[in-house]
């Protein structure tokens, strides 16, 4: 076993995450997927959503909204990256669509390497890849309550985080029309055949339509184990309705957290601190400092 791969989570945790996502979207075994997600919820009864010190983030809590982003806007350029199997698609197009028999000698590795170089440099394909990458809008929630999350996502403790019950998120997200699943972490996305789009996903049949959708969901829930498993992410997902080109995403209805945790350095922004205190009172939600929450666990 490569111990480096599991420095942020145990192999058992990684396998549970993979099982939940694969049962739902690869094997179409929803009952087993729900059982696995329920098991994960028992192990991790609370989840955290971190926010930078911004007034609009506090307003989102007051409005019971969450900001859902296009994956192409994340720092990770490989987030939900579209991975086509050009070999399979090219053969299908040439032989089935065009009706042109293709010699196996023509479709060798060097041919496809050359083809992929040309396709990847084509502006139309780049635009298409981005459009497919942004088929979904997502919001990221985590199992982690640690310094790294405060540093990376709450401006070194100057922001805050909202705390949710995992079971509540699972049930209420479904009612709101979202999907809510743990992220599956893999050694290499590009080596995962179950998120590579082949000719089978582009044929004119209901089976192909369902196969495409399952792979699309699976792709959006698959990230590389290094470095991203350190975030222990759960992902809220919805189909991208479009209509906001140029924007990173849009706010949508969400649920109220049961607790708000203020970062240790929130006092550096007195207006944010006051607004957060006022919001917690207005919402009737407990507000606690990060150090107090850590000591109470």
ABEGO torsion letter per residue (X at the ends): XBAAAAAABBAAAAAAAAAAAAAAAAAGBAAAAAAAAAAAAAABABBBBBBBBBAAAAAAAAAGBBBBBBAAABABAABGBBBBBAAAAAAAAAAAAAGBBBBAAABBAAAAAAAAAAAAABAAAAAAAAAAAAABBBBBBBABBBAAAAAAAAGGGABBBBBBBAAAAAAAAAAAGBBBBBBBBBABAAABAAABBBAAAABBBAAAAAAAAAAAAAAAABBBAOAAAAAGBBBBBBBBAEGABGBAEBBBBBBBBABBBBBAAAAABAAAAAAAAAAAAAAGBBBBBAAAAAAAX
